[in-house]
Amino acid sequence: MPDRERERVGPFVVTSESNLSADGIICAQCQKVLSAFDLGSDSHMPSPEELLLQGAVPIPNFGWFCSQACAVAYESAFNVQFQRNVAGRIAYYDTPSD
């Protein structure tokens, strides 16, 4: 697996090509593969909507976390703060559980 260390530029955390996976969606913190890209159907399995329903945390224009715990760990590691919903969970999209 390639080195997925992130670079800091001032207050920003930079995502570079080495932080991405051509094979699918990975957790930005623990590198767990969340979804594989299926060339035949030209889609991810499971789909991003299914990942969201399973508790994965998408961050627009950034990436995914496998869980709230990984998202919070990333916040601590990189001294960033993600948006939270009224329940205090990191969330940019509504889910049925919110």
C-alpha positions as CSV (number, residue, x, y, z in Angstrom):
1,M,0.0,0.0,0.0
2,P,1.4,3.4,-0.9
3,D,2.4,5.9,1.8
4,R,-0.7,7.9,2.7
5,E,0.9,10.5,4.9
6,R,-0.7,13.9,4.5
7,E,1.1,17.1,4.0
8,R,0.3,20.3,5.9
9,V,0.4,23.6,4.2
10,G,-0.3,26.3,6.8
11,P,-3.7,25.5,8.2
12,F,-4.6,23.1,5.4
13,V,-4.2,19.4,5.1
14,V,-3.4,18.4,1.6
15,T,-4.7,15.3,-0.2
16,S,-2.3,14.2,-3.0
17,E,-2.4,11.4,-5.4
18,S,-0.6,9.1,-2.9
19,N,-3.5,9.5,-0.5
20,L,-6.0,8.1,-3.0
21,S,-6.9,4.7,-4.2
22,A,-7.8,3.8,-7.8
23,D,-9.4,0.6,-6.5
24,G,-12.2,2.3,-4.5
25,I,-13.1,4.4,-1.5
26,I,-10.8,4.1,1.5
27,C,-10.9,5.6,5.1
28,A,-8.7,8.7,5.3
29,Q,-7.6,7.7,8.8
30,C,-7.2,3.9,9.0
31,Q,-6.9,3.1,5.3
32,K,-9.7,0.5,5.5
33,V,-11.2,-0.2,2.0
34,L,-14.9,0.8,2.3
35,S,-16.0,0.3,-1.3
36,A,-14.5,-1.3,-4.4
37,F,-14.9,0.2,-7.9
38,D,-16.6,-2.2,-10.3
39,L,-15.5,-1.4,-13.9
40,G,-18.3,-3.5,-15.4
41,S,-21.1,-1.4,-13.8
42,D,-19.0,1.8,-13.6
43,S,-20.0,2.2,-9.9
44,H,-18.8,1.5,-6.4
45,M,-19.9,-1.6,-4.5
46,P,-21.3,-0.8,-2.0
47,S,-22.5,2.5,-3.3
48,P,-21.8,5.8,-1.5
49,E,-25.4,6.0,-0.4
50,E,-25.1,2.5,1.2
51,L,-21.8,3.5,2.9
52,L,-23.6,6.5,4.4
53,L,-26.4,4.3,5.7
54,Q,-23.8,1.9,7.2
55,G,-22.3,4.7,9.3
56,A,-19.4,5.8,7.1
57,V,-18.7,9.5,7.2
58,P,-18.3,11.4,3.9
59,I,-16.6,14.8,3.9
60,P,-17.3,16.9,0.8
61,N,-14.2,17.7,-1.4
62,F,-12.1,15.6,0.9
63,G,-12.9,11.9,1.3
64,W,-14.4,9.3,3.6
65,F,-14.0,7.9,7.1
66,C,-15.2,4.4,8.0
67,S,-16.7,5.7,11.3
68,Q,-17.2,8.6,13.6
69,A,-14.3,7.4,15.7
70,C,-11.9,7.6,12.7
71,A,-13.2,11.0,11.8
72,V,-12.6,12.3,15.4
73,A,-9.1,10.7,15.4
74,Y,-8.3,12.5,12.2
75,E,-9.5,15.8,13.7
76,S,-7.1,15.3,16.6
77,A,-4.2,14.2,14.5
78,F,-4.4,17.1,12.1
79,N,-6.0,19.8,14.4
80,V,-9.0,20.3,12.1
81,Q,-12.7,20.5,12.9
82,F,-15.4,19.0,10.8
83,Q,-19.0,20.2,10.7
84,R,-21.4,18.6,13.2
85,N,-25.1,18.1,13.3
86,V,-27.4,19.0,16.2
87,A,-26.6,15.6,17.7
88,G,-22.9,16.4,17.8
89,R,-21.9,13.9,15.1
90,I,-19.7,14.8,12.2
91,A,-22.2,15.1,9.3
92,Y,-22.6,16.9,6.1
93,Y,-25.6,14.9,4.8
94,D,-28.8,13.8,6.5
95,T,-29.3,10.2,7.2
96,P,-32.4,8.4,8.6
97,S,-30.6,7.9,11.9
98,D,-30.1,11.6,12.5
